[in-house]
Amino acid sequence: MPAMPTSATPAVSRPVAVPVPADLVVVGAELVATVDADRREIRGGWIAVTNGLVSALGGPDEPPPPAVRTLRADGCLITPGLVNTHHHMYQNLTRAFAPALNGTLFTWLSTLYPLWSRLDEEAVHVSAYVGLTELALGGCTTTTDHLYVHPRGGGDLVSAEIAAATALGMRFHPSRGSMSLSVKDGGLPPDSVVQDDDEILAESARLVARHHDPSPGAMVRIALAPCSPFSVSPELMRATAELAESLDVRLHTHLAEDPEEDEYCLARFGRRPIDQFAEVGWGGDRAWVAHCIRPNPAEVARLGAWGTGVAHCPSSNMILGGGLAPVAELRAAGVPVGLGCDGSASADSASLWLEARTAMLLGRLRHGAAAMSARDALEIATRGGAGCLGRAGKIGELSVGAVGDLVAWPLDGVGFAGALSDPVEAWLRCGPVAARHTVVAGRAVVLDGHPVHPDLSAMLARHRELAAGMQAAFDDAGIADAGTAPGAGRAAGTTGARAAGAR
């Protein structure tokens, strides 16, 4: 008997999977230096960014995914975005100010503090806008700012600079700085720029509640940053450390940056600066410190054991004659070492490319030609900075899941003619170099060498007016209209050691 026909199962129509496009793909690079855990370098590489994070990387044999936007980086070295771990952007209002040049650190601070006492929200917003743009042109995608001058009646200065970073699309770690010792207390700054402990702590907590984002891809995080262990009271240092722990935010200060600082701390506290740092509860991996020029070998070992980070500021250290930080020794001890531009009125420039090159040259000067390569300097400027800011694995490298912050550096033109064999070494040995493209969270903030935000010309014009007004306060006798005369702190018993921690 023939088989009975069976009812046919109706065919099921299955939709064809369509790959979701990336938000951005960067293609055409000469080399992608990922600075990831394996330090991969990809010739002819590409990078895809989706939802602000790196979603894929590959080489010429792997086609990139479809993307909403494609950015060409022909002939460029691509690196992670550089990380600036110490800065004072408001100081660009007094950049290269002649009355403060070529003196001691004490003279420099005594001259400028009264001018900075004129800061208000507009001055901070405009100076931050200009400073952040300058950093972006130099390949920086994440920056800190140590804003410790808070004049009475000046307004909410930290929120004003956060607004500038948000407008530009920069990743920002402002630190709420503070000073509580004025001239009347034997300190250096005028009374008008210091605050009492309760006000400082309350304002710090308010800013964290308003702005701090603990998420992995955060665009804004707040740190707490008394100016130095001796420009505020030990009680405030301890209370700030306790507040930072309770709020789970980071700590920052100046430390071990001047020979007279050692003398001051021994005279006042009976211990060296790093011992005093530990005494007030700061020794640990929540903190990173600026400069750290003066640690002895035992102190280097302590910093490494704690995991305390160091912001290396080579240009500022040399301009002010402070000395050379023991970078190789710190790194060997396990200290996270990042780069810092430092203040725009002390270093007078804000190029992390320049700081990386200077760090490389100083490392070779101290320890020989093999001591510091361009790759070492790039690592300090990226992974090292991420370690200082508590964001290792999330910023400062190009790997799947890390933030989509990258820089395309041009390696063509007269300055690179003949530099064919090693794009990373060429990047730092040749030059000078400015970014062709700077990308933050998958969005260009510098494109084809120009800032993308349209307001720069107007901001520069207003910045010039504000800077001129601030500098005009200085009269022919070298005395500012607001605050104290240079040297008034010394008359009150202040030594240069106190000044050293109050940049």
C-alpha positions as a Python dict, from the first residue, in 0.01 Angstrom:
ca = {
    (1, 'M'): (0, 0, 0),
    (2, 'P'): (146, 335, -89),
    (3, 'A'): (240, 556, 199),
    (4, 'M'): (-20, 804, 297),
    (5, 'P'): (84, 1162, 235),
    (6, 'T'): (169, 1355, 547),
    (7, 'S'): (79, 1713, 609),
    (8, 'A'): (374, 1933, 527),
    (9, 'T'): (515, 2149, 802),
    (10, 'P'): (483, 2507, 685),
    (11, 'A'): (813, 2680, 622),
    (12, 'V'): (911, 2927, 894),
    (13, 'S'): (1049, 3257, 773),
    (14, 'R'): (1344, 3361, 987),
    (15, 'P'): (1467, 3721, 978),
    (16, 'V'): (1820, 3768, 856),
    (17, 'A'): (2041, 3904, 1135),
    (18, 'V'): (2163, 4250, 1050),
    (19, 'P'): (2470, 4362, 1244),
    (20, 'V'): (2412, 4666, 1460),
    (21, 'P'): (2639, 4942, 1332),
    (22, 'A'): (2899, 5095, 1557),
    (23, 'D'): (2863, 5463, 1633),
    (24, 'L'): (3214, 5534, 1503),
    (25, 'V'): (3487, 5349, 1321),
    (26, 'V'): (3835, 5499, 1287),
    (27, 'V'): (4023, 5350, 992),
    (28, 'G'): (4341, 5395, 790),
    (29, 'A'): (4592, 5426, 1075),
    (30, 'E'): (4959, 5361, 1021),
    (31, 'L'): (4966, 5196, 1364),
    (32, 'V'): (4729, 5154, 1658),
    (33, 'A'): (4922, 5149, 1987),
    (34, 'T'): (4661, 5007, 2223),
    (35, 'V'): (4867, 5032, 2547),
    (36, 'D'): (4641, 4751, 2670),
    (37, 'A'): (4744, 4478, 2914),
    (38, 'D'): (4937, 4302, 2635),
    (39, 'R'): (5072, 4627, 2484),
    (40, 'R'): (4939, 4523, 2142),
    (41, 'E'): (5032, 4731, 1840),
    (42, 'I'): (4828, 4683, 1522),
    (43, 'R'): (4970, 4790, 1185),
    (44, 'G'): (4697, 4928, 962),
    (45, 'G'): (4454, 4893, 1250),
    (46, 'W'): (4102, 5019, 1304),
    (47, 'I'): (3887, 5086, 1613),
    (48, 'A'): (3509, 5074, 1658),
    (49, 'V'): (3327, 5266, 1932),
    (50, 'T'): (2967, 5195, 2037),
    (51, 'N'): (2777, 5370, 2317),
    (52, 'G'): (3093, 5552, 2419),
    (53, 'L'): (3302, 5235, 2465),
    (54, 'V'): (3548, 5050, 2243),
    (55, 'S'): (3346, 4768, 2085),
    (56, 'A'): (3603, 4614, 1850),
    (57, 'L'): (3960, 4650, 1722),
    (58, 'G'): (4125, 4484, 1428),
    (59, 'G'): (4387, 4485, 1159),
    (60, 'P'): (4386, 4504, 780),
    (61, 'D'): (4283, 4137, 747),
    (62, 'E'): (3969, 4192, 957),
    (63, 'P'): (3703, 4416, 804),
    (64, 'P'): (3565, 4674, 1046),
    (65, 'P'): (3195, 4664, 1129),
    (66, 'P'): (2950, 4900, 962),
    (67, 'A'): (2929, 5232, 1138),
    (68, 'V'): (2715, 5542, 1158),
    (69, 'R'): (3029, 5754, 1116),
    (70, 'T'): (3371, 5673, 973),
    (71, 'L'): (3676, 5880, 1060),
    (72, 'R'): (3989, 5843, 850),
    (73, 'A'): (4329, 5850, 1016),
    (74, 'D'): (4552, 5792, 715),
    (75, 'G'): (4921, 5809, 801),
    (76, 'C'): (4849, 5855, 1172),
    (77, 'L'): (4955, 5687, 1491),
    (78, 'I'): (4650, 5614, 1706),
    (79, 'T'): (4695, 5604, 2082),
    (80, 'P'): (4459, 5609, 2377),
    (81, 'G'): (4359, 5957, 2483),
    (82, 'L'): (4620, 6106, 2714),
    (83, 'V'): (4537, 6158, 3083),
    (84, 'N'): (4635, 6478, 3265),
    (85, 'T'): (4667, 6411, 3638),
    (86, 'H'): (4751, 6759, 3772),
    (87, 'H'): (4652, 7106, 3654),
    (88, 'H'): (4531, 7450, 3765),
    (89, 'M'): (4344, 7585, 3464),
    (90, 'Y'): (4242, 7918, 3618),
    (91, 'Q'): (4611, 8011, 3613),
    (92, 'N'): (4602, 8066, 3236),
    (93, 'L'): (4459, 8409, 3323),
    (94, 'T'): (4808, 8500, 3451),
    (95, 'R'): (5018, 8302, 3207),
    (96, 'A'): (5378, 8425, 3168),
    (97, 'F'): (5297, 8721, 3396),
    (98, 'A'): (5619, 8923, 3392),
    (99, 'P'): (5628, 9039, 3758),
    (100, 'A'): (5617, 8675, 3873),
    (101, 'L'): (5884, 8535, 3643),
    (102, 'N'): (6234, 8416, 3730),
    (103, 'G'): (6196, 8440, 4105),
    (104, 'T'): (6167, 8178, 4372),
    (105, 'L'): (5852, 7977, 4417),
    (106, 'F'): (5774, 8191, 4721),
    (107, 'T'): (5798, 8512, 4516),
    (108, 'W'): (5587, 8362, 4239),
    (109, 'L'): (5306, 8268, 4476),
    (110, 'S'): (5322, 8592, 4676),
    (111, 'T'): (5282, 8787, 4353),
    (112, 'L'): (4994, 8588, 4209),
    (113, 'Y'): (4772, 8501, 4504),
    (114, 'P'): (4626, 8853, 4529),
    (115, 'L'): (4543, 8849, 4157),
    (116, 'W'): (4375, 8509, 4186),
    (117, 'S'): (4162, 8646, 4469),
    (118, 'R'): (3961, 8816, 4191),
    (119, 'L'): (3835, 8484, 4050),
    (120, 'D'): (3462, 8440, 4001),
    (121, 'E'): (3238, 8194, 3816),
    (122, 'E'): (3281, 8361, 3478),
    (123, 'A'): (3660, 8378, 3504),
    (124, 'V'): (3678, 8012, 3603),
    (125, 'H'): (3436, 7902, 3329),
    (126, 'V'): (3618, 8091, 3054),
    (127, 'S'): (3966, 7988, 3171),
    (128, 'A'): (3853, 7625, 3195),
    (129, 'Y'): (3701, 7639, 2845),
    (130, 'V'): (4027, 7774, 2701),
    (131, 'G'): (4240, 7536, 2907),
    (132, 'L'): (4039, 7229, 2812),
    (133, 'T'): (4055, 7323, 2444),
    (134, 'E'): (4432, 7359, 2469),
    (135, 'L'): (4455, 7016, 2630),
    (136, 'A'): (4236, 6855, 2362),
    (137, 'L'): (4455, 6996, 2085),
    (138, 'G'): (4747, 6823, 2259),
    (139, 'G'): (4574, 6485, 2268),
    (140, 'C'): (4431, 6493, 2619),
    (141, 'T'): (4088, 6334, 2664),
    (142, 'T'): (4070, 6309, 3046),
    (143, 'T'): (4196, 6580, 3276),
    (144, 'T'): (4194, 6672, 3640),
    (145, 'D'): (4192, 7027, 3772),
    (146, 'H'): (4304, 7129, 4120),
    (147, 'L'): (4100, 7441, 4198),
    (148, 'Y'): (4200, 7545, 4549),
    (149, 'V'): (4148, 7925, 4533),
    (150, 'H'): (3791, 8003, 4641),
    (151, 'P'): (3751, 8379, 4699),
    (152, 'R'): (3467, 8492, 4921),
    (153, 'G'): (3169, 8576, 4704),
    (154, 'G'): (3323, 8407, 4399),
    (155, 'G'): (3037, 8163, 4353),
    (156, 'D'): (3031, 7794, 4266),
    (157, 'L'): (3364, 7775, 4086),
    (158, 'V'): (3387, 7397, 4048),
    (159, 'S'): (3043, 7376, 3887),
    (160, 'A'): (3147, 7658, 3651),
    (161, 'E'): (3442, 7459, 3521),
    (162, 'I'): (3236, 7140, 3499),
    (163, 'A'): (2996, 7331, 3272),
    (164, 'A'): (3287, 7414, 3041),
    (165, 'A'): (3398, 7050, 3026),
    (166, 'T'): (3043, 6937, 2953),
    (167, 'A'): (3005, 7190, 2672),
    (168, 'L'): (3326, 7070, 2510),
    (169, 'G'): (3268, 6698, 2569),
    (170, 'M'): (3586, 6641, 2772),
    (171, 'R'): (3616, 6375, 3041),
    (172, 'F'): (3677, 6568, 3362),
    (173, 'H'): (3801, 6495, 3715),
    (174, 'P'): (3790, 6829, 3899),
    (175, 'S'): (3922, 6823, 4252),
    (176, 'R'): (3766, 7046, 4516),
    (177, 'G'): (4075, 7216, 4652),
    (178, 'S'): (4097, 7414, 4972),
    (179, 'M'): (4317, 7636, 5189),
    (180, 'S'): (4245, 7720, 5551),
    (181, 'L'): (4565, 7899, 5663),
    (182, 'S'): (4594, 8264, 5556),
    (183, 'V'): (4843, 8539, 5637),
    (184, 'K'): (4687, 8593, 5980),
    (185, 'D'): (4757, 8226, 6059),
    (186, 'G'): (5116, 8248, 5941),
    (187, 'G'): (5019, 8130, 5593),
    (188, 'L'): (5084, 8278, 5253),
    (189, 'P'): (4751, 8354, 5078),
    (190, 'P'): (4533, 8655, 5159),
    (191, 'D'): (4238, 8607, 5391),
    (192, 'S'): (3996, 8649, 5101),
    (193, 'V'): (4082, 8311, 4943),
    (194, 'V'): (4077, 8080, 5246),
    (195, 'Q'): (3782, 7909, 5414),
    (196, 'D'): (3715, 7742, 5746),
    (197, 'D'): (3706, 7366, 5784),
    (198, 'D'): (3328, 7330, 5814),
    (199, 'E'): (3265, 7532, 5499),
    (200, 'I'): (3522, 7331, 5302),
    (201, 'L'): (3382, 6994, 5411),
    (202, 'A'): (3020, 7094, 5348),
    (203, 'E'): (3100, 7228, 5002),
    (204, 'S'): (3300, 6915, 4919),
    (205, 'A'): (3009, 6689, 5012),
    (206, 'R'): (2765, 6906, 4813),
    (207, 'L'): (2975, 6888, 4497),
    (208, 'V'): (3011, 6511, 4520),
    (209, 'A'): (2635, 6472, 4562),
    (210, 'R'): (2566, 6701, 4267),
    (211, 'H'): (2829, 6597, 4014),
    (212, 'H'): (3016, 6275, 4095),
    (213, 'D'): (2940, 5977, 3868),
    (214, 'P'): (3087, 5645, 3989),
    (215, 'S'): (2991, 5451, 3674),
    (216, 'P'): (3272, 5296, 3463),
    (217, 'G'): (3221, 5535, 3171),
    (218, 'A'): (3175, 5846, 3385),
    (219, 'M'): (3238, 6184, 3226),
    (220, 'V'): (3265, 6368, 3561),
    (221, 'R'): (3416, 6253, 3889),
    (222, 'I'): (3498, 6468, 4190),
    (223, 'A'): (3808, 6436, 4409),
    (224, 'L'): (3879, 6613, 4739),
    (225, 'A'): (4203, 6809, 4739),
    (226, 'P'): (4336, 7023, 5025),
    (227, 'C'): (4617, 7223, 4871),
    (228, 'S'): (4893, 7055, 5073),
    (229, 'P'): (4940, 6883, 5407),
    (230, 'F'): (5057, 7214, 5551),
    (231, 'S'): (4842, 7478, 5378),
    (232, 'V'): (4547, 7342, 5572),
    (233, 'S'): (4528, 7217, 5928),
    (234, 'P'): (4608, 6854, 6009),
    (235, 'E'): (4252, 6829, 6139),
    (236, 'L'): (4113, 6923, 5797),
    (237, 'M'): (4344, 6673, 5625),
    (238, 'R'): (4213, 6395, 5850),
    (239, 'A'): (3851, 6501, 5812),
    (240, 'T'): (3888, 6519, 5433),
    (241, 'A'): (4033, 6167, 5420),
    (242, 'E'): (3741, 6040, 5628),
    (243, 'L'): (3489, 6220, 5406),
    (244, 'A'): (3648, 6080, 5090),
    (245, 'E'): (3626, 5729, 5230),
    (246, 'S'): (3262, 5771, 5329),
    (247, 'L'): (3174, 5910, 4984),
    (248, 'D'): (3409, 5671, 4798),
    (249, 'V'): (3591, 5945, 4607),
    (250, 'R'): (3960, 6007, 4555),
    (251, 'L'): (4207, 6234, 4734),
    (252, 'H'): (4466, 6468, 4585),
    (253, 'T'): (4726, 6713, 4717),
    (254, 'H'): (5074, 6854, 4657),
    (255, 'L'): (5351, 6662, 4832),
    (256, 'A'): (5730, 6652, 4862),
    (257, 'E'): (5797, 6919, 4603),
    (258, 'D'): (6050, 7159, 4757),
    (259, 'P'): (6361, 7131, 4980),
    (260, 'E'): (6224, 7380, 5231),
    (261, 'E'): (5911, 7169, 5268),
    (262, 'D'): (6121, 6909, 5449),
    (263, 'E'): (6250, 7175, 5689),
    (264, 'Y'): (5904, 7315, 5752),
    (265, 'C'): (5745, 6979, 5828),
    (266, 'L'): (6030, 6878, 6057),
    (267, 'A'): (6003, 7208, 6244),
    (268, 'R'): (5624, 7212, 6276),
    (269, 'F'): (5529, 6845, 6293),
    (270, 'G'): (5853, 6674, 6390),
    (271, 'R'): (5839, 6455, 6080),
    (272, 'R'): (5909, 6464, 5707),
    (273, 'P'): (5628, 6546, 5460),
    (274, 'I'): (5550, 6186, 5365),
    (275, 'D'): (5544, 6084, 5732),
    (276, 'Q'): (5300, 6370, 5794),
    (277, 'F'): (5096, 6253, 5494),
    (278, 'A'): (5061, 5915, 5662),
    (279, 'E'): (4995, 6067, 6004),
    (280, 'V'): (4681, 6243, 5878),
    (281, 'G'): (4542, 5925, 5720),
    (282, 'W'): (4630, 5973, 5357),
    (283, 'G'): (4869, 5682, 5299),
    (284, 'G'): (4677, 5451, 5069),
    (285, 'D'): (4558, 5384, 4716),
    (286, 'R'): (4272, 5635, 4734),
    (287, 'A'): (4521, 5923, 4699),
    (288, 'W'): (4746, 6055, 4428),
    (289, 'V'): (4989, 6343, 4482),
    (290, 'A'): (5148, 6609, 4263),
    (291, 'H'): (5522, 6646, 4204),
    (292, 'C'): (5679, 6415, 4467),
    (293, 'I'): (6028, 6538, 4384),
    (294, 'R'): (6182, 6482, 4726),
    (295, 'P'): (6108, 6129, 4857),
    (296, 'N'): (6401, 5928, 4991),
    (297, 'P'): (6434, 5556, 4903),
    (298, 'A'): (6243, 5440, 5210),
    (299, 'E'): (5961, 5682, 5129),
    (300, 'V'): (5949, 5562, 4769),
    (301, 'A'): (5900, 5209, 4902),
    (302, 'R'): (5619, 5327, 5132),
    (303, 'L'): (5439, 5501, 4846),
    (304, 'G'): (5464, 5181, 4644),
    (305, 'A'): (5332, 4968, 4928),
    (306, 'W'): (5039, 5205, 4974),
    (307, 'G'): (4961, 5226, 4601),
    (308, 'T'): (4956, 5605, 4623),
    (309, 'G'): (4981, 5760, 4276),
    (310, 'V'): (5216, 6039, 4165),
    (311, 'A'): (5150, 6309, 3905),
    (312, 'H'): (5487, 6376, 3741),
    (313, 'C'): (5505, 6743, 3628),
    (314, 'P'): (5841, 6770, 3448),
    (315, 'S'): (5806, 7112, 3284),
    (316, 'S'): (5676, 7288, 3594),
    (317, 'N'): (5938, 7124, 3813),
    (318, 'M'): (6213, 7256, 3587),
    (319, 'I'): (6070, 7604, 3531),
    (320, 'L'): (6038, 7663, 3905),
    (321, 'G'): (6370, 7490, 3976),
    (322, 'G'): (6216, 7240, 4217),
    (323, 'G'): (6415, 6937, 4107),
    (324, 'L'): (6366, 6609, 3923),
    (325, 'A'): (6124, 6344, 4045),
    (326, 'P'): (6263, 5988, 4083),
    (327, 'V'): (6024, 5849, 3822),
    (328, 'A'): (6212, 5526, 3749),
    (329, 'E'): (6242, 5445, 4118),
    (330, 'L'): (5875, 5521, 4183),
    (331, 'R'): (5759, 5301, 3896),
    (332, 'A'): (5990, 5019, 4002),
    (333, 'A'): (5836, 5035, 4350),
    (334, 'G'): (5487, 4990, 4204),
    (335, 'V'): (5374, 5351, 4229),
    (336, 'P'): (5121, 5451, 3960),
    (337, 'V'): (5293, 5744, 3787),
    (338, 'G'): (5098, 5972, 3554),
    (339, 'L'): (5173, 6301, 3383),
    (340, 'G'): (5062, 6649, 3482),
    (341, 'C'): (5080, 6981, 3297),
    (342, 'D'): (5054, 7168, 3628),
    (343, 'G'): (4945, 7529, 3640),
    (344, 'S'): (4927, 7741, 3330),
    (345, 'A'): (5115, 8015, 3519),
    (346, 'S'): (5400, 7786, 3628),
    (347, 'A'): (5448, 7557, 3328),
    (348, 'D'): (5282, 7820, 3102),
    (349, 'S'): (5187, 7548, 2853),
    (350, 'A'): (4935, 7264, 2859),
    (351, 'S'): (5049, 7003, 2609),
    (352, 'L'): (5064, 6647, 2737),
    (353, 'W'): (5262, 6555, 2426),
    (354, 'L'): (5526, 6804, 2542),
    (355, 'E'): (5514, 6664, 2897),
    (356, 'A'): (5555, 6309, 2766),
    (357, 'R'): (5855, 6410, 2555),
    (358, 'T'): (6009, 6599, 2847),
    (359, 'A'): (5955, 6302, 3078),
    (360, 'M'): (6130, 6078, 2826),
    (361, 'L'): (6427, 6312, 2795),
    (362, 'L'): (6462, 6359, 3171),
    (363, 'G'): (6444, 5984, 3227),
    (364, 'R'): (6730, 5931, 2985),
    (365, 'L'): (6928, 6219, 3136),
    (366, 'R'): (6902, 6067, 3485),
    (367, 'H'): (6960, 5701, 3407),
    (368, 'G'): (7102, 5662, 3056),
    (369, 'A'): (6974, 5620, 2703),
    (370, 'A'): (6798, 5289, 2768),
    (371, 'A'): (6612, 5414, 3075),
    (372, 'M'): (6308, 5573, 2912),
    (373, 'S'): (6165, 5498, 2568),
    (374, 'A'): (5880, 5666, 2387),
    (375, 'R'): (5664, 5367, 2480),
    (376, 'D'): (5749, 5414, 2847),
    (377, 'A'): (5648, 5780, 2826),
    (378, 'L'): (5327, 5691, 2640),
    (379, 'E'): (5244, 5440, 2912),
    (380, 'I'): (5294, 5702, 3184),
    (381, 'A'): (5071, 5944, 2990),
    (382, 'T'): (4791, 5687, 2954),
    (383, 'R'): (4787, 5377, 3177),
    (384, 'G'): (4980, 5557, 3451),
    (385, 'G'): (4727, 5837, 3463),
    (386, 'A'): (4442, 5586, 3472),
    (387, 'G'): (4602, 5427, 3777),
    (388, 'C'): (4632, 5763, 3952),
    (389, 'L'): (4263, 5835, 3897),
    (390, 'G'): (4143, 5489, 4001),
    (391, 'R'): (4027, 5400, 3649),
    (392, 'A'): (4275, 5135, 3539),
    (393, 'G'): (4137, 4926, 3255),
    (394, 'K'): (3869, 5184, 3175),
    (395, 'I'): (4064, 5488, 3053),
    (396, 'G'): (4419, 5516, 2919),
    (397, 'E'): (4406, 5208, 2696),
    (398, 'L'): (4231, 5083, 2383),
    (399, 'S'): (4062, 4752, 2460),
    (400, 'V'): (3709, 4620, 2423),
    (401, 'G'): (3500, 4767, 2704),
    (402, 'A'): (3734, 5059, 2775),
    (403, 'V'): (3612, 5411, 2703),
    (404, 'G'): (3620, 5524, 2341),
    (405, 'D'): (3883, 5794, 2395),
    (406, 'L'): (4157, 5806, 2132),
    (407, 'V'): (4390, 6037, 1946),
    (408, 'A'): (4508, 6027, 1585),
    (409, 'W'): (4855, 6183, 1561),
    (410, 'P'): (4983, 6286, 1214),
    (411, 'L'): (5323, 6144, 1124),
    (412, 'D'): (5372, 6327, 796),
    (413, 'G'): (5525, 6656, 688),
    (414, 'V'): (5873, 6801, 717),
    (415, 'G'): (5917, 6710, 1083),
    (416, 'F'): (5868, 6338, 1017),
    (417, 'A'): (6048, 6303, 684),
    (418, 'G'): (6256, 5984, 701),
    (419, 'A'): (6099, 5854, 1024),
    (420, 'L'): (5970, 5529, 875),
    (421, 'S'): (6070, 5242, 1102),
    (422, 'D'): (5892, 5302, 1435),
    (423, 'P'): (5581, 5523, 1452),
    (424, 'V'): (5576, 5537, 1834),
    (425, 'E'): (5936, 5652, 1867),
    (426, 'A'): (5885, 5893, 1577),
    (427, 'W'): (5579, 6039, 1751),
    (428, 'L'): (5780, 6152, 2054),
    (429, 'R'): (6127, 6208, 1905),
    (430, 'C'): (6013, 6415, 1608),
    (431, 'G'): (5757, 6690, 1602),
    (432, 'P'): (5630, 6901, 1766),
    (433, 'V'): (5297, 6726, 1730),
    (434, 'A'): (4939, 6833, 1772),
    (435, 'A'): (4644, 6597, 1739),
    (436, 'R'): (4474, 6555, 1403),
    (437, 'H'): (4168, 6404, 1572),
    (438, 'T'): (4086, 6384, 1943),
    (439, 'V'): (3789, 6161, 2023),
    (440, 'V'): (3615, 6136, 2363),
    (441, 'A'): (3349, 5869, 2418),
    (442, 'G'): (3325, 5821, 2042),
    (443, 'R'): (3271, 6190, 1964),
    (444, 'A'): (3534, 6413, 1805),
    (445, 'V'): (3633, 6718, 2008),
    (446, 'V'): (3920, 6798, 1768),
    (447, 'L'): (3871, 6720, 1399),
    (448, 'D'): (4137, 6774, 1133),
    (449, 'G'): (4342, 6972, 1382),
    (450, 'H'): (4064, 7213, 1482),
    (451, 'P'): (3833, 7221, 1786),
    (452, 'V'): (3480, 7131, 1682),
    (453, 'H'): (3300, 7358, 1930),
    (454, 'P'): (3199, 7685, 1759),
    (455, 'D'): (3246, 7924, 2053),
    (456, 'L'): (3626, 7930, 2079),
    (457, 'S'): (3681, 8270, 1915),
    (458, 'A'): (3433, 8443, 2143),
    (459, 'M'): (3576, 8265, 2447),
    (460, 'L'): (3931, 8370, 2357),
    (461, 'A'): (3822, 8731, 2320),
    (462, 'R'): (3651, 8726, 2659),
    (463, 'H'): (3948, 8545, 2813),
    (464, 'R'): (4176, 8824, 2696),
    (465, 'E'): (3950, 9084, 2862),
    (466, 'L'): (3937, 8891, 3188),
    (467, 'A'): (4313, 8831, 3192),
    (468, 'A'): (4384, 9196, 3119),
    (469, 'G'): (4155, 9307, 3399),
    (470, 'M'): (4314, 9069, 3647),
    (471, 'Q'): (4669, 9162, 3552),
    (472, 'A'): (4589, 9535, 3553),
    (473, 'A'): (4525, 9506, 3928),
    (474, 'F'): (4899, 9488, 3972),
    (475, 'D'): (5038, 9841, 4010),
    (476, 'D'): (5381, 9981, 3940),
    (477, 'A'): (5497, 9901, 4292),
    (478, 'G'): (5419, 9534, 4243),
    (479, 'I'): (5121, 9537, 4479),
    (480, 'A'): (4779, 9407, 4382),
    (481, 'D'): (4464, 9603, 4456),
    (482, 'A'): (4316, 9300, 4633),
    (483, 'G'): (4500, 9100, 4895),
    (484, 'T'): (4848, 9139, 5033),
    (485, 'A'): (5180, 9266, 4910),
    (486, 'P'): (5436, 9013, 4792),
    (487, 'G'): (5637, 8904, 5092),
    (488, 'A'): (5361, 8969, 5345),
    (489, 'G'): (5354, 8601, 5426),
    (490, 'R'): (5721, 8609, 5517),
    (491, 'A'): (5658, 8901, 5752),
    (492, 'A'): (5403, 8683, 5925),
    (493, 'G'): (5661, 8414, 5981),
    (494, 'T'): (5598, 8209, 5668),
    (495, 'T'): (5890, 8031, 5510),
    (496, 'G'): (5932, 7932, 5149),
    (497, 'A'): (5847, 7581, 5265),
    (498, 'R'): (5483, 7674, 5315),
    (499, 'A'): (5471, 7824, 4969),
    (500, 'A'): (5606, 7506, 4816),
    (501, 'G'): (5287, 7317, 4878),
    (502, 'A'): (5050, 7588, 4765),
    (503, 'R'): (5064, 7603, 4391),
}
